[in-house]
Amino acid sequence: MTLDSLQLLFFKNYDDAALRLSPGLNCFIGDNGSGKTNLLDAIHYLSLTKSAISSSDALCIKQGADFFVVKGVFSADLISGPETIQVSLRLGQKKTLTHNKQPYERMADHIGRYPAVLISPYDTDLIRQGSEDRRKYFDSLMAQLDHEFLELLISYNALLRQRNAVLKQGTERSTPHGFDRDYLLALDEQLAPIGQQLTTLREAFLAEYVPIFQRHYRQLADGRELVTLTYKSQLLGVDFAQLLRSNERRDFVLQRTTTGSHRDDFVFLMDEQPVKSHASQGQQKSFAIALKLAQFEMLAAKQQHKPLLLLDDIFDRLDDKRIARLLELVADETFGQVFLTDTNLERTDQALARVSIPILRFRVQDGTVAPV
């Protein structure tokens, strides 16, 4: 699978941009703030229907405009021919996603069809930030790998929102329990089995993922430390329905559901100690890159075609050793189509001297992009 062309209209700092892309390596060269990362984010939109950077879709509309469009043409296989994906948003309206001009009934149906993996300077945030960031990362990966997991997650989150709404409304009621308990129990009956299934799937996923992750870390860091991930959940070996009942009064007081799959965490360890507090910056970078390389490998195996690989500012933010390892993989054609950003064309050319796959270079400047 390759992305053959990319078109942007009023996306972030771009008025209008259209690119024909290489099936091999595409390098976006420009100063910081010129819009290089925005091109990678546009590709991320085509893959996952959302930004990797902005918390709100509306923030991706260029200042002064009232809509944006991101359009890409993919070559998926020789039988089906080119496939056009378009994501668009107009202020005050819902985001739309089309495949060959036909809208999806649900955006969830798109997830996993055009996988992409982003390696960026901010990946170590997964280590330093809270459980929500880690949970979202692994849920996003699992959603691309397993449509059943995605459907369960959507159902769980919808039920959780309803349950929390009942708890919040309880303060306005004069019933003995302070809320509509019959409705709450009906929601619990639906929520409990789904939460148990999510726990089972997350646990099974990690058993497959961890050995792949550990292998990539050893290759990046010469195997000096023992790294692993453990799954932390309130539901392991516990009846979720009973847990909800026993925490009902506490949930009412706090007006939110305090137990469940939405509280799970993935714990990062190095030599049995937390990576966040016991690993050096270099070790944390290796850990984060290994997470992404394992993600790439699992997606490639599942989809039977290689995901798009997005490398953002690796030359500025990574040391020579880790850059060399990534470029070895590029040179060995471990990856498929690659998109890379840098501030220095000469440095990029020197780093890619061993790479024999086709390379296209683009100059990015103040929201404009053109082949070099």
DRENBA-186884 format. One record per residue (C-alpha): residue number from 1; x, y, z. Coordinates in nm, 2 decimals. Layout:
N
 seq     xx     yy     zz
 NUM      X      Y      Z
...
//
This chain:
372
 seq     xx     yy     zz
   1   0.00   0.00   0.00
   2   0.13   0.35  -0.09
   3   0.00   0.70  -0.08
   4   0.04   0.83  -0.43
   5  -0.08   1.19  -0.39
   6  -0.18   1.43  -0.11
   7  -0.39   1.74  -0.14
   8  -0.46   2.00   0.13
   9  -0.71   2.28   0.14
  10  -0.70   2.53   0.43
  11  -0.54   2.27   0.65
  12  -0.34   2.43   0.94
  13  -0.09   2.67   0.77
  14  -0.17   2.56   0.41
  15  -0.40   2.74   0.18
  16  -0.37   2.49  -0.10
  17  -0.11   2.22  -0.16
  18  -0.09   1.92  -0.40
  19   0.19   1.66  -0.40
  20   0.28   1.36  -0.61
  21   0.46   1.12  -0.38
  22   0.73   0.86  -0.41
  23   0.64   0.50  -0.33
  24   0.98   0.49  -0.14
  25   1.11   0.77   0.07
  26   0.96   1.13   0.08
  27   1.16   1.40   0.26
  28   1.01   1.72   0.37
  29   1.28   1.98   0.43
  30   1.22   2.32   0.59
  31   1.27   2.54   0.89
  32   1.09   2.48   1.22
  33   0.73   2.62   1.19
  34   0.72   2.60   0.81
  35   0.46   2.32   0.80
  36   0.66   2.00   0.77
  37   0.49   1.82   1.06
  38   0.15   1.94   0.93
  39   0.21   1.73   0.62
  40   0.26   1.42   0.83
  41  -0.04   1.51   1.04
  42  -0.25   1.53   0.72
  43  -0.14   1.17   0.63
  44  -0.23   1.07   0.99
  45  -0.58   1.21   0.93
  46  -0.62   0.99   0.62
  47  -0.52   0.69   0.82
  48  -0.69   0.74   1.15
  49  -0.94   1.02   1.08
  50  -0.79   1.24   1.34
  51  -0.49   1.46   1.42
  52  -0.19   1.32   1.60
  53  -0.12   1.66   1.74
  54  -0.43   1.88   1.78
  55  -0.69   1.79   2.04
  56  -0.97   1.93   1.84
  57  -1.05   1.89   1.46
  58  -1.15   2.26   1.45
  59  -0.79   2.36   1.54
  60  -0.68   2.21   1.21
  61  -0.87   2.47   1.01
  62  -0.65   2.75   0.88
  63  -0.69   3.07   1.06
  64  -0.94   3.29   0.87
  65  -1.10   2.99   0.69
  66  -1.42   2.80   0.79
  67  -1.33   2.45   0.66
  68  -1.05   2.22   0.57
  69  -1.01   1.93   0.33
  70  -0.74   1.66   0.33
  71  -0.75   1.42   0.03
  72  -0.52   1.13  -0.06
  73  -0.51   0.87  -0.34
  74  -0.38   0.53  -0.23
  75  -0.27   0.23  -0.44
  76  -0.39  -0.06  -0.23
  77  -0.36  -0.34  -0.48
  78  -0.36  -0.40  -0.85
  79  -0.71  -0.55  -0.85
  80  -0.91  -0.27  -0.69
  81  -0.70   0.02  -0.84
  82  -0.65   0.36  -0.68
  83  -0.86   0.45  -0.38
  84  -0.94   0.81  -0.28
  85  -0.99   0.90   0.08
  86  -1.11   1.25   0.18
  87  -1.15   1.40   0.53
  88  -1.32   1.74   0.56
  89  -1.47   1.96   0.83
  90  -1.67   2.28   0.81
  91  -1.71   2.49   1.12
  92  -2.03   2.40   1.30
  93  -2.08   2.08   1.12
  94  -1.97   1.72   1.16
  95  -1.65   1.59   1.01
  96  -1.70   1.38   0.70
  97  -1.50   1.09   0.56
  98  -1.54   0.95   0.21
  99  -1.39   0.65   0.02
 100  -1.40   0.70  -0.36
 101  -1.65   0.98  -0.30
 102  -1.89   0.75  -0.10
 103  -1.93   0.85   0.27
 104  -1.87   0.59   0.53
 105  -2.18   0.51   0.74
 106  -1.94   0.51   1.04
 107  -1.59   0.64   1.07
 108  -1.50   0.33   1.27
 109  -1.53   0.13   0.95
 110  -1.23   0.31   0.81
 111  -0.99   0.23   1.10
 112  -0.72  -0.02   1.01
 113  -0.77   0.00   0.63
 114  -0.47   0.24   0.57
 115  -0.25   0.19   0.87
 116   0.02   0.44   0.96
 117   0.29   0.46   1.23
 118   0.43   0.80   1.35
 119   0.77   0.82   1.53
 120   0.81   1.17   1.67
 121   1.00   1.36   1.94
 122   0.70   1.35   2.16
 123   0.67   0.97   2.19
 124   0.84   0.98   2.52
 125   0.53   1.16   2.65
 126   0.38   0.80   2.67
 127   0.64   0.73   2.94
 128   0.61   1.06   3.13
 129   0.24   1.13   3.11
 130  -0.05   0.95   3.28
 131  -0.24   0.63   3.22
 132  -0.49   0.79   2.98
 133  -0.22   0.86   2.72
 134  -0.09   0.50   2.74
 135  -0.43   0.35   2.73
 136  -0.53   0.56   2.43
 137  -0.21   0.46   2.25
 138  -0.26   0.09   2.29
 139  -0.64   0.11   2.23
 140  -0.56   0.29   1.90
 141  -0.32   0.02   1.80
 142  -0.55  -0.26   1.90
 143  -0.84  -0.09   1.71
 144  -0.63  -0.11   1.39
 145  -0.55  -0.47   1.45
 146  -0.89  -0.60   1.57
 147  -1.23  -0.47   1.46
 148  -1.40  -0.66   1.74
 149  -1.20  -0.47   1.99
 150  -1.29  -0.14   1.83
 151  -1.66  -0.22   1.84
 152  -1.64  -0.33   2.20
 153  -1.45  -0.01   2.29
 154  -1.71   0.21   2.12
 155  -1.99   0.03   2.30
 156  -1.81   0.05   2.63
 157  -1.74   0.43   2.60
 158  -2.10   0.50   2.50
 159  -2.24   0.31   2.80
 160  -1.99   0.48   3.03
 161  -2.10   0.82   2.91
 162  -2.46   0.72   2.98
 163  -2.38   0.59   3.33
 164  -2.18   0.90   3.42
 165  -2.47   1.11   3.30
 166  -2.71   0.92   3.53
 167  -2.47   0.98   3.83
 168  -2.44   1.35   3.76
 169  -2.82   1.39   3.73
 170  -2.86   1.22   4.06
 171  -2.78   1.53   4.26
 172  -3.10   1.69   4.12
 173  -3.33   1.40   4.21
 174  -3.52   1.34   4.53
 175  -3.53   0.96   4.50
 176  -3.41   0.74   4.79
 177  -3.08   0.67   4.61
 178  -3.05   1.02   4.46
 179  -3.05   0.88   4.10
 180  -3.25   0.65   3.87
 181  -3.11   0.32   4.01
 182  -3.31   0.09   3.79
 183  -3.16   0.26   3.48
 184  -2.82   0.25   3.64
 185  -2.85  -0.13   3.70
 186  -2.96  -0.18   3.34
 187  -2.65   0.00   3.22
 188  -2.43  -0.20   3.45
 189  -2.57  -0.53   3.31
 190  -2.45  -0.42   2.96
 191  -2.13  -0.25   3.08
 192  -1.99  -0.54   3.29
 193  -1.95  -0.81   3.02
 194  -1.80  -0.56   2.77
 195  -1.55  -0.44   3.03
 196  -1.45  -0.80   3.10
 197  -1.40  -0.87   2.73
 198  -1.19  -0.56   2.68
 199  -0.97  -0.68   2.97
 200  -0.93  -1.02   2.82
 201  -0.84  -0.88   2.48
 202  -0.59  -0.63   2.62
 203  -0.42  -0.90   2.82
 204  -0.40  -1.13   2.52
 205  -0.27  -0.85   2.30
 206   0.01  -0.77   2.54
 207   0.13  -1.13   2.56
 208   0.19  -1.11   2.18
 209   0.32  -0.76   2.17
 210   0.58  -0.77   2.45
 211   0.83  -1.02   2.29
 212   0.83  -0.81   1.97
 213   0.88  -0.49   2.16
 214   1.16  -0.65   2.37
 215   1.34  -0.76   2.05
 216   1.33  -0.42   1.90
 217   1.46  -0.26   2.23
 218   1.75  -0.50   2.24
 219   1.85  -0.41   1.88
 220   1.83  -0.04   1.97
 221   2.01  -0.05   2.31
 222   2.24  -0.36   2.27
 223   2.03  -0.55   2.52
 224   2.19  -0.41   2.83
 225   1.86  -0.36   3.02
 226   1.56  -0.59   3.07
 227   1.25  -0.40   2.96
 228   0.89  -0.51   2.98
 229   0.53  -0.39   2.99
 230   0.27  -0.51   3.24
 231  -0.11  -0.47   3.22
 232  -0.27  -0.31   3.53
 233  -0.65  -0.35   3.56
 234  -0.90  -0.35   3.83
 235  -1.09  -0.62   3.65
 236  -0.82  -0.90   3.64
 237  -0.97  -1.19   3.82
 238  -1.26  -0.97   3.95
 239  -1.63  -0.98   3.88
 240  -1.69  -0.63   3.72
 241  -2.06  -0.64   3.79
 242  -2.00  -0.69   4.16
 243  -1.73  -0.42   4.15
 244  -1.98  -0.17   4.01
 245  -2.23  -0.26   4.28
 246  -1.98  -0.23   4.56
 247  -1.87   0.12   4.44
 248  -2.22   0.25   4.36
 249  -2.24   0.50   4.65
 250  -1.88   0.62   4.59
 251  -1.96   0.67   4.22
 252  -2.27   0.88   4.32
 253  -2.07   1.10   4.55
 254  -1.80   1.16   4.29
 255  -2.06   1.17   4.00
 256  -1.85   0.94   3.78
 257  -1.77   0.57   3.74
 258  -1.46   0.51   3.94
 259  -1.39   0.15   3.84
 260  -1.36  -0.03   3.50
 261  -1.16  -0.07   3.18
 262  -1.14   0.31   3.14
 263  -0.90   0.31   3.44
 264  -0.66   0.05   3.31
 265  -0.29   0.13   3.26
 266   0.01  -0.02   3.08
 267   0.31  -0.01   3.31
 268   0.66   0.04   3.16
 269   0.94  -0.12   3.34
 270   1.32  -0.14   3.30
 271   1.51  -0.39   3.52
 272   1.18  -0.41   3.72
 273   1.18  -0.04   3.79
 274   0.95   0.23   3.64
 275   1.10   0.36   3.32
 276   0.96   0.71   3.40
 277   1.18   0.75   3.71
 278   1.47   0.51   3.66
 279   1.56   0.53   3.29
 280   1.79   0.79   3.13
 281   1.66   1.02   2.85
 282   1.84   0.80   2.60
 283   1.69   0.48   2.74
 284   1.34   0.64   2.73
 285   1.39   0.73   2.37
 286   1.49   0.38   2.29
 287   1.19   0.25   2.48
 288   0.95   0.48   2.29
 289   1.10   0.39   1.95
 290   1.08   0.02   2.03
 291   0.71   0.06   2.11
 292   0.66   0.21   1.76
 293   0.87  -0.05   1.58
 294   0.67  -0.32   1.75
 295   0.35  -0.14   1.64
 296   0.48  -0.13   1.28
 297   0.56  -0.50   1.28
 298   0.23  -0.61   1.42
 299   0.03  -0.39   1.18
 300   0.24  -0.52   0.88
 301   0.17  -0.88   0.98
 302  -0.20  -0.83   1.04
 303  -0.27  -0.62   0.73
 304  -0.04  -0.82   0.50
 305   0.10  -0.48   0.38
 306   0.33  -0.24   0.54
 307   0.19   0.07   0.71
 308   0.30   0.41   0.61
 309   0.59   0.52   0.83
 310   0.61   0.89   0.94
 311   0.94   1.01   1.09
 312   0.92   1.35   1.24
 313   1.24   1.55   1.32
 314   1.44   1.24   1.41
 315   1.77   1.41   1.31
 316   1.72   1.70   1.55
 317   1.59   1.50   1.84
 318   1.76   1.16   1.84
 319   2.12   1.07   1.89
 320   2.34   0.93   1.61
 321   2.31   0.57   1.73
 322   1.93   0.56   1.73
 323   1.91   0.74   1.40
 324   2.16   0.49   1.25
 325   1.94   0.20   1.36
 326   1.63   0.35   1.20
 327   1.81   0.43   0.88
 328   1.95   0.07   0.87
 329   1.59  -0.05   0.87
 330   1.50   0.20   0.59
 331   1.80   0.09   0.38
 332   1.72  -0.28   0.43
 333   1.37  -0.21   0.31
 334   1.21  -0.32   0.63
 335   0.96  -0.04   0.59
 336   0.74   0.04   0.29
 337   0.66   0.40   0.21
 338   0.84   0.65   0.44
 339   0.78   1.02   0.51
 340   1.05   1.21   0.68
 341   1.09   1.57   0.80
 342   1.42   1.76   0.86
 343   1.55   2.11   0.87
 344   1.87   2.05   0.67
 345   1.88   1.90   0.32
 346   2.25   1.84   0.32
 347   2.23   1.64   0.64
 348   1.94   1.44   0.51
 349   2.12   1.35   0.19
 350   2.43   1.24   0.39
 351   2.22   1.03   0.62
 352   2.04   0.86   0.34
 353   2.35   0.79   0.13
 354   2.30   0.41   0.18
 355   1.94   0.41   0.09
 356   1.87   0.27  -0.25
 357   1.49   0.31  -0.26
 358   1.34   0.59  -0.47
 359   1.37   0.93  -0.28
 360   1.17   1.25  -0.34
 361   1.27   1.57  -0.17
 362   1.03   1.86  -0.10
 363   1.11   2.21   0.02
 364   0.86   2.34   0.27
 365   0.84   2.71   0.34
 366   0.57   2.91   0.51
 367   0.28   2.68   0.41
 368   0.40   2.60   0.06
 369   0.56   2.28  -0.06
 370   0.74   2.20  -0.38
 371   0.98   1.93  -0.51
 372   1.35   2.01  -0.48
//
